[in-house]
Amino acid sequence: MTSITVGTPFNIDLEFKIAAFGKRLLAWFVDFVIICFYFIAVLRYLSPLLGVADQVTSLAGISVVTLPALFYQLFMEILMNGQTLGKKVTGIKVVDREGREPTWGQYTIRWILCTGNLAICSIPYTILRAPVLVIFSVIVYLPDVLSLLIAAKRQRLGDLAAGTVVIDSNYRASIHETIYLEIEDKHYQPVFPQVMRLSDRDINGIRNLLKMKTGTRETDHYIIDVSQKIKNVLGIESDLYPLDFLEQLLLDYNYYTANPKQ
């Protein structure tokens, strides 16, 4: 599976798995089914009530039938932090190339350059009104499909322009879960409250770094460099050995996370 590697402010690398093409296709299909149900509901039940059943080309018809479907992807990704309902079901999400949540501008760019947005809006209607046009609607997706298959990070045209990628959020979540440790000492006293200025990504990186342990000169120097940089950034003075210092940070972070009022 293709992956991307991003760094934290403390020179700790984190890996994110790129969403597989099959998952993206399944997410699209789920979203497509949702939009189809919306089209059917509007055309059969809501449109007659609004008097636009036979006037889908009118401004009212376009507004009621087409615009919600057209803006579905954009609004859902903004409201659900990079996910549509289909992406939520399949466990994938949109992030920027640094592993962070994209800005509204990035969401908008990838939406504007999604050549399939017009198709996903038109396919349900053509199925109901003009089935022969379905083939034309599918062809509109070809540029994005080719980009997904060719691009090294499985990015479609909108992703390339916006600087975003679609990752497997289930994999990201499994990393997130490794942050937390059970502190058995009920009388545990944290040492460094400054640790809460670190992000989950930084703590993930520290946890992964500690798994490396020591044994090689390169690893030992790397741990020293990381611990010193964290001390400088957080303004911490400590005589603990670098490895012990990082372990203490991890324990303190878990303590404060489990006891937010402390």
KEVOKOL-605656 format. One record per residue (C-alpha): residue number from 1; x negated, y negated, z negated. Coordinates in nm, 4 decimals. Layout:
% residues N
NUM, X, Y, Z
...
***
This chain:
% residues 262
1, 0.0000, 0.0000, 0.0000
2, -0.1339, -0.3456, 0.0923
3, -0.2141, -0.5754, -0.1973
4, -0.3292, -0.9297, -0.2678
5, -0.5685, -1.0388, -0.5378
6, -0.5334, -1.3742, -0.7126
7, -0.7417, -1.5323, -0.9840
8, -0.6422, -1.6960, -1.3106
9, -0.8054, -2.0167, -1.4395
10, -1.0419, -1.7904, -1.6345
11, -1.1821, -1.6079, -1.3325
12, -0.9785, -1.2953, -1.4039
13, -0.8461, -1.1232, -1.0946
14, -0.4927, -0.9842, -1.0833
15, -0.3546, -0.7560, -0.8169
16, -0.0068, -0.7746, -0.6647
17, 0.1291, -0.5065, -0.4347
18, 0.2810, -0.6269, -0.1086
19, 0.6401, -0.5092, -0.0629
20, 0.6647, -0.2161, 0.1757
21, 0.8417, -0.2711, 0.5061
22, 1.1017, -0.0108, 0.4114
23, 1.1935, -0.1997, 0.0939
24, 1.2246, -0.5269, 0.2835
25, 1.4449, -0.3601, 0.5423
26, 1.6649, -0.2122, 0.2705
27, 1.6897, -0.5511, 0.0965
28, 1.7951, -0.7081, 0.4269
29, 2.0588, -0.4392, 0.4750
30, 2.2031, -0.4967, 0.1261
31, 2.2216, -0.8711, 0.1910
32, 2.3744, -0.8035, 0.5307
33, 2.6470, -0.5850, 0.3772
34, 2.7230, -0.8575, 0.1227
35, 2.7564, -1.1154, 0.3992
36, 2.9752, -0.8786, 0.6015
37, 3.2120, -0.8409, 0.3074
38, 3.2153, -1.2186, 0.2741
39, 3.3024, -1.2617, 0.6428
40, 3.5806, -1.0068, 0.6227
41, 3.7253, -1.1645, 0.3084
42, 3.7151, -1.5141, 0.4556
43, 3.8517, -1.4263, 0.8005
44, 4.1293, -1.2030, 0.6719
45, 4.2378, -1.3712, 0.3516
46, 4.0960, -1.7187, 0.2945
47, 4.0979, -1.8639, 0.6459
48, 4.4750, -1.8202, 0.6984
49, 4.5375, -2.0022, 0.3737
50, 4.3195, -2.2896, 0.4904
51, 4.4707, -2.2933, 0.8366
52, 4.1431, -2.2235, 1.0166
53, 4.1968, -1.8592, 1.1101
54, 4.2097, -1.9376, 1.4819
55, 3.9807, -2.2377, 1.4707
56, 3.6475, -2.0953, 1.3628
57, 3.4720, -2.3339, 1.5989
58, 3.6194, -2.6336, 1.4199
59, 3.4292, -2.8165, 1.1480
60, 3.6455, -2.6555, 0.8805
61, 3.5917, -2.3114, 1.0289
62, 3.2152, -2.3542, 1.0485
63, 3.2030, -2.4830, 0.6931
64, 3.4108, -2.2040, 0.5436
65, 3.2899, -1.9106, 0.7529
66, 2.9324, -1.9832, 0.8575
67, 2.7536, -2.2231, 0.6237
68, 2.7666, -2.0127, 0.3035
69, 2.6184, -1.7173, 0.4926
70, 2.3621, -1.9397, 0.6638
71, 2.2358, -2.0847, 0.3351
72, 2.2710, -1.7595, 0.1391
73, 1.9026, -1.6670, 0.1489
74, 1.7773, -2.0154, 0.0592
75, 2.0136, -2.0731, -0.2318
76, 1.9756, -1.7245, -0.3767
77, 1.5942, -1.7320, -0.3673
78, 1.5889, -2.0711, -0.5404
79, 1.8456, -1.9732, -0.8035
80, 1.7067, -1.6219, -0.8647
81, 1.3341, -1.7043, -0.8673
82, 1.2437, -1.5630, -0.5287
83, 1.5099, -1.2958, -0.4968
84, 1.8358, -1.2457, -0.3127
85, 2.0786, -0.9802, -0.4308
86, 1.9204, -0.7405, -0.1831
87, 1.5696, -0.8158, -0.3101
88, 1.6917, -0.7751, -0.6660
89, 1.8310, -0.4299, -0.5905
90, 1.5133, -0.3134, -0.4163
91, 1.2742, -0.4693, -0.6667
92, 1.0921, -0.7162, -0.4430
93, 1.0515, -1.0928, -0.4654
94, 0.8926, -1.3940, -0.2988
95, 0.5838, -1.5534, -0.4555
96, 0.3219, -1.7923, -0.3250
97, -0.0254, -1.6754, -0.2330
98, -0.1463, -1.7474, -0.5873
99, 0.1138, -1.5193, -0.7424
100, 0.3252, -1.8091, -0.8723
101, 0.6881, -1.8968, -0.8087
102, 0.7148, -2.0906, -0.4798
103, 0.8270, -2.4519, -0.4762
104, 1.1609, -2.5546, -0.3288
105, 0.9676, -2.6844, -0.0297
106, 0.8099, -2.3440, 0.0311
107, 1.1480, -2.1724, 0.0015
108, 1.2911, -2.4209, 0.2506
109, 1.0094, -2.3756, 0.5030
110, 1.0337, -1.9950, 0.5010
111, 1.4122, -2.0233, 0.5353
112, 1.3989, -2.2692, 0.8261
113, 1.1495, -2.0501, 1.0119
114, 1.3441, -1.7301, 0.9533
115, 1.4576, -1.6570, 1.3061
116, 1.6984, -1.3999, 1.1700
117, 1.9040, -1.6450, 0.9653
118, 2.1183, -1.7243, 1.2672
119, 2.1528, -1.3562, 1.3435
120, 2.2528, -1.2501, 0.9945
121, 2.5273, -1.5122, 1.0127
122, 2.6427, -1.4182, 1.3585
123, 2.6255, -1.0376, 1.3468
124, 2.9247, -0.9888, 1.1142
125, 3.1331, -1.2266, 1.3216
126, 3.0296, -1.0680, 1.6500
127, 3.1103, -0.7238, 1.5119
128, 3.4601, -0.8447, 1.4330
129, 3.5159, -1.0661, 1.7399
130, 3.2619, -0.9852, 2.0115
131, 3.0701, -0.6610, 1.9513
132, 2.8761, -0.6914, 2.2763
133, 2.6836, -0.9866, 2.1332
134, 2.5349, -0.7777, 1.8519
135, 2.2420, -0.6770, 2.0732
136, 2.1565, -1.0434, 2.1344
137, 2.1718, -1.1140, 1.7612
138, 1.9324, -0.8270, 1.6863
139, 1.6818, -0.9521, 1.9465
140, 1.6526, -1.2769, 1.7516
141, 1.4816, -1.0793, 1.4753
142, 1.2005, -0.9494, 1.6956
143, 0.9459, -1.2300, 1.6247
144, 0.9773, -1.1749, 1.2490
145, 0.9621, -0.7970, 1.2810
146, 0.6487, -0.8162, 1.4948
147, 0.4892, -1.0574, 1.2476
148, 0.5673, -0.8221, 0.9582
149, 0.4046, -0.5325, 1.1384
150, 0.0974, -0.7251, 1.2532
151, 0.0154, -0.9663, 0.9675
152, -0.2382, -0.8344, 0.7167
153, -0.0188, -0.9313, 0.4207
154, 0.3070, -0.8251, 0.5856
155, 0.4209, -1.1854, 0.6241
156, 0.6866, -1.2974, 0.8649
157, 0.6582, -1.6313, 1.0440
158, 0.8250, -1.8266, 0.7649
159, 0.5927, -1.6740, 0.5052
160, 0.2854, -1.7609, 0.7089
161, 0.3962, -2.1236, 0.7374
162, 0.5084, -2.1578, 0.3743
163, 0.2138, -1.9783, 0.2199
164, 0.4308, -1.7136, 0.0586
165, 0.4293, -1.3344, 0.0380
166, 0.6866, -1.0763, -0.0667
167, 0.5621, -0.8511, -0.3461
168, 0.6844, -0.5410, -0.5207
169, 0.8166, -0.6952, -0.8424
170, 0.8565, -0.3540, -1.0040
171, 0.4802, -0.3154, -0.9856
172, 0.4390, -0.6648, -1.1268
173, 0.6756, -0.5797, -1.4110
174, 0.4797, -0.2675, -1.4965
175, 0.1685, -0.4825, -1.5342
176, 0.3636, -0.7284, -1.7477
177, 0.4661, -0.4507, -1.9830
178, 0.1031, -0.3653, -2.0527
179, 0.0553, -0.7039, -2.2193
180, 0.2373, -0.5997, -2.5296
181, 0.0838, -0.4061, -2.8147
182, 0.2535, -0.2854, -3.1281
183, 0.0911, -0.4465, -3.4316
184, 0.1173, -0.1907, -3.7083
185, -0.0060, -0.4190, -3.9893
186, 0.3072, -0.5893, -4.1276
187, 0.0875, -0.8461, -4.3015
188, -0.1109, -0.9320, -3.9891
189, -0.2408, -1.2888, -3.9842
190, -0.3184, -1.4423, -3.6434
191, -0.6446, -1.6291, -3.6010
192, -0.6073, -1.8317, -3.2812
193, -0.2695, -2.0090, -3.2332
194, -0.4202, -2.1713, -2.9225
195, -0.3692, -1.8401, -2.7441
196, -0.0104, -1.9406, -2.6639
197, -0.1494, -2.1910, -2.4154
198, -0.2462, -1.8945, -2.1995
199, -0.0017, -1.7581, -1.9430
200, 0.1150, -1.3982, -1.9073
201, -0.1143, -1.3734, -1.6059
202, -0.4145, -1.4710, -1.8189
203, -0.3221, -1.2217, -2.0909
204, -0.2733, -0.9519, -1.8278
205, -0.6198, -1.0245, -1.7011
206, -0.7707, -1.0058, -2.0486
207, -0.5967, -0.6734, -2.1097
208, -0.7277, -0.5330, -1.7821
209, -1.0748, -0.6641, -1.8603
210, -1.0735, -0.4952, -2.2009
211, -0.9871, -0.1660, -2.0349
212, -1.3190, -0.1879, -1.8543
213, -1.4988, -0.1845, -2.1899
214, -1.8736, -0.2183, -2.1896
215, -2.1558, -0.0100, -2.0603
216, -2.2972, -0.2017, -1.7673
217, -2.4886, -0.5263, -1.7617
218, -2.2487, -0.6762, -1.5087
219, -1.9420, -0.5986, -1.7200
220, -2.1032, -0.7301, -2.0383
221, -2.2034, -1.0559, -1.8712
222, -1.8578, -1.0897, -1.7192
223, -1.6921, -1.0499, -2.0600
224, -1.9299, -1.3091, -2.2087
225, -1.8561, -1.5570, -1.9295
226, -1.4791, -1.5126, -1.9574
227, -1.4741, -1.5452, -2.3367
228, -1.6912, -1.8575, -2.3254
229, -1.4736, -2.0217, -2.0638
230, -1.1589, -1.9484, -2.2674
231, -1.3252, -2.1001, -2.5749
232, -1.4151, -2.4134, -2.3817
233, -1.0704, -2.4557, -2.2268
234, -0.8778, -2.3897, -2.5497
235, -1.1241, -2.5755, -2.7725
236, -1.1936, -2.2708, -2.9894
237, -1.5052, -2.2223, -3.2021
238, -1.5655, -1.8647, -3.3061
239, -1.8581, -1.6483, -3.4084
240, -1.6848, -1.3303, -3.2985
241, -1.8598, -1.1226, -3.0382
242, -1.7082, -1.1798, -2.6908
243, -1.5370, -0.8403, -2.6801
244, -1.3985, -0.8815, -3.0325
245, -1.2864, -1.2342, -2.9466
246, -1.0850, -1.1174, -2.6458
247, -0.9301, -0.8346, -2.8472
248, -0.8319, -1.0859, -3.1171
249, -0.6700, -1.3104, -2.8569
250, -0.4646, -1.0199, -2.7270
251, -0.3477, -0.9262, -3.0769
252, -0.2630, -1.2867, -3.1632
253, -0.0673, -1.3292, -2.8419
254, 0.1388, -1.0217, -2.9188
255, 0.2004, -1.1421, -3.2732
256, 0.3258, -1.4834, -3.1630
257, 0.5327, -1.3296, -2.8849
258, 0.7030, -1.0943, -3.1286
259, 0.7417, -1.3717, -3.3881
260, 0.8277, -1.6868, -3.1884
261, 0.9207, -1.8861, -3.4997
262, 0.5803, -1.8378, -3.6595
***
